[in-house]
Amino acid sequence: MKSFLIFLGPLTLCVALWFTLTTYLTARKNPKCSVSRLFLKKEETGKAFYALIIGSCFFVVNQIFTLLYSLKLFSYEMHFLMSIFLGSLFATCLAYMFYKIIRVFRCLC
């Protein structure tokens, strides 16, 4: 399980980074069209930002575990595993959010 989580962390981070860069490059091609599509496709944009809120909740829980570890309330191994797991969930939510934004930005403008 531990080796799987060690592999999962960098993998989800790379996927999220790829979606982030793709979103940036897509929006940079035609900024006016991209921004206008955010408002025209409110449902998709809402789903994307909802995924960001869920991912932020995972990030906050991860920070709480880091605080509890710094107070020596549980072991390093538990902190290590929870940090990888929650970080991977955060990166997955971030990748999903950027995927949705890319789908909104894709237009024929």
N, C-alpha and C positions, 0 to 999 in steps of 0.2 A: 504494500500500500504506500509506504513512504517513497519508494523509488518512482512509483506512478505519479505521485504528487510533485516530486521534484521535476519530472518531465513535463507535467501539465502546466506548471507555472510559466516557464518561458514560452511554451507553445501558445497559450492564450494571449500572452503579452505581445508576441509577434503578430498574431492575427489582428489584435486591436490596433497595433501600430500601423499595419498595412491599411486597415479601413480608415484610420485617421488621415493618413497621407493621401489616400484615394479621395476622401471627402474634400480635403484641402485643394487638391488639383482640379477636381470637378467644379468646385465653387469658384475657383480662380478663372476658369475659362470664360464664364459669363456671370459676374456677380449680381447684376440686376435681375436676371432671370432666376438665379438660384434663390435669392431672397424673396422674390415674389411667389415662387413655388412653395416656400415655407408657409405662406399665408393661404395659398390656394388649396393646399393639401393638409388641412388642419388635423384631420384624423390621424394621418400617418405621422405628422410632426408631433402630435400629442403622444402617440405610442412610443416614439423615439425618446422623448423627454421623460416619459414615465419609466422607461428602461434606465435612463440616467439616474433617476431618483432611487430606484431599487438598487442600482449599483453603488450609489453613494451610501445607502444604508449598510451594505456589506462592508464598505470602506470604514464607516464609523464603528461598526462592530469589531473590525480588525484592530482599530486604534484602541478600543476598550480592552481587548485582549492584551495588547502591548502594554497598556497602563497596568493591568493586573499582573502581568509578568514582571514589570519593573518594581511592583510592590511585593514581589516574591510570593504570590498567592498560588502559582502553579509552575510546573517545570518548564525547562527550556524546550524539551522535545514537543510538549503539548503546544507551546507558543509557536514553534517552528511549523508544525503541521497545520495549525489553525491559520497561521499567516499565509501559507501557501494556498490553502483551500479557499479562504475568503478573498485573497488577492486574485485567484483564478476566477472566482465568481464575479468579482468587480470587473476584471478584464473582459469576461464574456458579456456582461451587460453593456459595457462600453462598446465592444465590437458590434453587438446587436443594434445599439443606438446609432452608430455611424453607418451601419448597413442600411438602416431605415432612412437616414438623412441622404445617403447616396441615391437611394431610389427616388426620393423626393426631388433631388437636384437634377436628375437625368431628364433633360427636356430637349425639345427640338428648336430652342430659341437661337 
